Amino acid sequence: MEEKNKYEILGILFVIIAALGFAFKGILVKLTIAEGVSVPALMLWRYGGASIIFILFILINYKKHNIFNHSRNSIYTILLAGFFGYYLGTYADYRGLELLEATISRFILFTFPVFVIFINSVIERKLPPVRQILAILCIQIGMYFLLIIENESIEDLNIEGILWELLAAFVYAIYLILMHKSTKTFSSIIASSYIVIFALIVTTIEFHIADRWEAEFYISEKAFWLLMLTAFISTFLPIMLMAEAIKRLGSSRASIISASSPFLTIILAFILLDEIMTFYQLLGGIIIFISVAVLEGKIPAKKLWRRGV
């Protein structure tokens, strides 16, 4: 039992670190787009940098990892995960970031745990546990408070941007479920490598078909370093850690815990950029962390139901 607890605690720690890495992504992407980099070029450079890191990591540790000896079905599953999570999902997310404020886009994107739980319920043909339902409802309430923007109504939001982010949330949920299946046969590092390299291949093919090389490939020095930072902090580390966390915790549980990412983004902005943290944002963060505590069993869900929460 103690070994199992340590195994799961490490999984929770991996999710939190991955969430921190993903929290940087919205800021880095906004800064890169401001340098005039297109979405396809951003994806190409990001995945190119991350692929190099993954390949070097595998070459250094190749004796520890079984790279090629896998069944066709398991390889197809991991490639499909790469297409959904890190081609289609990333493309939709970046399009949403172009059209919406970063905070609003994060709020919509981080509805993906709802999709994960719903899809898993359909696959397993049973309702999710009460604890998960309670946690996910409380997290969405927390998200609302966390990302309240003054003087901006729902009518002012860009509908196209909202649809892009909803698509990103849905396909990222599919990615997490496929990853859970893949990590049963792949090590986390190999699964992550397949995903990023395949996403790079698909992005390169699209780049070539659309003939973007001359117009969009060349970027500024500042944009290059921003993208290399994105490749390491917001791609290599979080993808690998999230894969290991899904292996330890399952897709539903890992996705709910990762909902702390928007609050971590606000904390980073408060510490690094001297931005003001509002009362509503603090309240939203507290609600989210209480929700995660409910999910992890630190607060009994039945007691909260009896109290009318």
N, C-alpha and C positions, 0 to 999 in steps of 0.2 A: 504493500500500500504506500509506504514512504517513497519507494522508487518511482511509483506511478505519479505521486504528487510532484516530485522533483522534475520528472519528464514533462508534466503539464505546465509547471511554473516556468520552465525554460521556454515552452511554447508561447505563453502569455508575454514573457519578456521579449521574445522575437517579434511578436505582433506590435508591441509598443514601439520598438526601435524602427520597425518597418513603417509604422504610422508616422513617426518623426521624419523619416526619409521622404515619404509621400507628401508630408506637410510642406516641405521645401519646394516640391514640384510646381505648385501653382505660382509661387513667387518667381522661381527661375524661368518658367515658361513665359510669364508676363514680361519679364526683363528681356528675354530673347526675342519675343515677337516685336517688342519696341525697337529692336535693332534692325527690323525689316526682314526677318527670317520668315519664310512661308511655313505653313503647317507641315507639308510633305518634307521640306528640307530639314525642319526641326526634328522630325521623326527619323530621317535618314542619318543625320549626324549623331543623334542620341543613341540609336541602336547600333550604329557603327562603332562608337566609342565603347559602349557596354559589351558588345560582342568581342572586341579585342581583349577586354579585361577578363571575360569569362574564359576565352580560349587560353590565355596566359595562365589563368588559375588552374585549368584542367591539365595543361602541359606540365606544370610544376608538380601537380598531385595525381598524375595519370594512373599510377599504380594502385591508388586507393579506389578508383572509380571504374565501373563497367560502362564503357561509352556506347558500344555498338551492339552488344548481345541482348537485344530486346525483341519481343514479338512485334509483328506488324501492327496489330490492333493498339498496343500500348504506344507505339510511335505515332500512329494516326491520331490518337487521343491527345497527346502532348502537342502535336502540331496544330490541331484544331484549337486547343487552349491558347496557343500563341497567336493564332489568327484573331480569335475573339478578344482576348485580353490586351494584346499589345500591338495589334494593327487596327482593327475596327474600333475597339474601345478607346484607344489613345487618339485616333483620328477624330472620333466624335467628341471626346473631351476637349481637345485643342480647339475644335470649331466652336464649342460652347464657350471656352475661355476668351475667344476673339469677340464674342457678342455679349457676354455678361461680365459683371463684376466678379472678381475672384471669389469673394465670400459667398455670393449667391450660387455660383457654379459649384462650389464645394458642398453647399447644402443639398443641392439636387443630386450630385454625384453620390453623396454618402447616404442616399436612400437604398443603395445596393443591398444592404443586409436584408431588407424587406423582400427583394426579389430572390435572394439566396434561400431564405426560409420558405417562401412560396413554392419555388421550383423543387426544392428538396421534398416538400410535402406532397407535391404532385407525383414525383418519382416514387416515393415510398408509400404513397396512398394512405397517409395518416396525418392527423393534425400535429403541428409542432408542440413541444412541451409548453406548459403554462408559463414556466420561467422565461422561455425565449420570447413568447408573445408579450409578456409584461415588459421585458427588457427592451424589445424593439419599439414598442409604443412610447415608452419613457424616453428613449434615445431621440425619437423624432420630435418630441416636445422640447427636449433639450436643444436639439439642432435649431428649432425655431427661435428660441431665446438667444442662442449663441450667435446667430447670424442676422439679428434684427438690424436693419439699416434705416436710419432716421430719414424722414422726408422722401421716402420712395415707396410708392404703392405697387401692388401686384400688376396693375394696368400698365405701369411704366416699363415692365420687364420685357425683354425681347423674346417673343414666342419661339422663334427659330432656335435661339440659344438654349431655351428650356428643353425643347425637343431633342437637341443634340446631346444635352447632358443626361436626359432620361434614357436615351439610347445607350450612352456610355455606361450608366449604372446597370442597365439590364444585361449588356454583353459582358461586363466585368463580373456580374454574378454568375454567368455561365462559365466564365474562365475559372473562378474559384472552385466551382463544383467539378469541373474537368481536372483541375489541379489536384483536388482531393483524391480523385480516382488514379491519377498518374503517379502520385507520390507513394502509392502502394507498391509500384514496380521500379520506379526510378529513385535515385538519390536526389536530394534537393538541388544540389549544384548542377547535376546533369539535366534534370527537368528544366531548371531555369535557363541553362545554356541553350537547349533545344528551342525553348520559347523565344528568347531574344534573337537568336540567329535566324530562325524562321521568320520572325517579324521583320528583320532586316532584309531578308530575301524578297518578301512580298512587297515591302516598301520600295526596294530598288527596282523591282519589275514595274510597279506603278509609275515610278519616277521616270523610267525609260520609255514606257508606252506613251506617257503624257509629254515626253520630250522637254523635261524640266531642267536638264543639266546646265545649259548655258545661262538660263535666266535665273535659276534659283539655287544652284549648288554652291556658288561662291558667297562666302559670308565674311563679316568683319572679324578682326582678332578678338574683340570683346565677346562677340556672339560665340566664337569657337570655344573660348574658355568657359563661358556660361554653360554651353552644351556638354563639355567634358565633365563639368561639375555635376550636371544633371545626370549624365551617364553613370557616374559613380555613386553619388549620394541618393539620387531618386530613381535609380534603375537597378544597378548591380546589387547593392546591399539590400534594399527592401524586397526585391523579387526573390532573392535567395532565402532571406529570412522568413518571408511570408510563406514560401513553399514548405519550409521546415515546420512552421507554425501550423499550417493546414494539416500536415502529416500527423502532428501531435494532438491537435484540438478538433479537427474536422472543419469543413467549410463554413457552416452556420455559426459556430462559436467564434471562430477566428474573425469572420466578417463583422460580427457585432462588436467585438473588442476593438477592432480597427477603427470604429466610428469615433474614437478619440482624436483622430487626425485633425479635423478642423479646429478643435480647441487648442491643440498643440501649435497650429499655425498662428492663432491669435496670440498665444503666449510668446512665440518666437518674435512676432512683430512688436509686442510690448517690450521684450528684453532688448532686441537688437535694433529696432527702428524707433524706439521711444513713442510708439503709438499708444493711445489711451485705451484701457480695457474698461468697458462699461459694466454697470451692475447687471444688465441682462445677459451679457456674455459670460460673466462669472457665474450667474445663476444657471445658465445653460450648461456650462462645463461641469458644475456640481451635479446636475441632474444626470448627465451622461455617465459620470464616474459612479454614481449610485446605481445606475442601470446595469453597468458592467459588474458591480459588486453583487447585484441580484442574480445575474447570470452565473457568476462564479460560485454562488451559494453562500457568500459571506453575509447576505441578508435574506432570510427565508421569504420566498415569494408568497406563501399562503398567509403569513402574518400581514404583509402589505395589502393583500386582497381584503382581509378582514377589516383593515383600517380604512378601507375605501379608496386606496391609492389607484 
